[in-house]
Structure formats: C-alpha cells, structure tokens
Amino acid sequence: MESIRLKTTVKCNGCLATVTPFLNGLAGLTNWSIDLNDQQRILTAEISGISAEDVIAVIRKAGFNAEKII
C-alpha cells in the first residue's frame, strides 16, 4: 500500500460527484478524498498494484486534470 497526493482541478461538490464513480471504479485505489478547501484541491489516496499515473488517467477520463505532488 502506498500513499499518494495529487493536485487536481476538481473545484466543487458537483465536480466531486462527477469524478467519484471513476475513482470508485478503479481497482487498487482505496481511502481516497479530495480536499475542496485546499486551493490545490489535493487528492489523498492509498494505492496498491497501480501507479499514480493510473489514477491521473482516470481523473482525466472524468474530464479533470491532476498532477503528482513532488
């Protein structure tokens, strides 16, 4: 299990509702949350057997952008 943090363009609860089914459908992604109060809209998650790039690809598929925080 690895913890990741991604900066996203998810801006509001409506955006969160859009991206939620995509993230929930990604096998290997657990315990995720997006802090809408943070200016960078940080997604924090646990991953297992997948990479941060896999999570970024799913977020892009939902219509949003994400990038790994170094």
N, C-alpha and C positions, 0 to 999 in steps of 0.2 A: 504494500500500500504506500502510495506516495502522495504528498500534499502538493497542490499547485495553486497558483494565484494568477489570474488573467485580468487585464484591463479590458473592459467591454464597452460597447456603445448602447447597451440596454439602458434606457433612460427613465422608464416609468412602469407602473404596475401593468399597464396594457402590453408593453414590450415584454415584461417578465412572463405574462400569460402566454404570449406568442412563442417564446423560446423554451418554456417549461416542458412541453411534450417532446421536443427534440432532445433536450438534456436527459429527461427521464427515460427516453428510449435508447440511450447509449449504454450498452453493456460495459461494465468496468468503471462507470462513473457513479460515485456514491457521496452522500452527505454534502451536496453542493448548495451554495447560497450565493446570491448577488446582493451586495450592499448598495442599495439605491441612494443612500445618504452620503456615500463617498463620491466625490467629484469624478473619480475614475471608474466608478461602477464596478468594483472589484468582485470577480467571481472567485470564491474559495471552494475547493473540492478535494476529494480523495479519489485517486485513480488506481486501478490495478489491471495490468495487462494491456493497457492502452497508453498513448502518449498525450502530452498537452496539445500537440498538433491535431490529434484526433478530435479533441474537444473543440479546438478552434474551428475545424472544418464543419462540425455540427452547428456551431453558433453561426457561421457564415451561411450554411444551408437555410437557417431560420431567418436570414436577412440582416444579420448584425455582424459587426466586426469584433475581433478580440486579438489581443497580443499578450505574449507571456511577459510577466514582470521579472526582470533580472534581479 
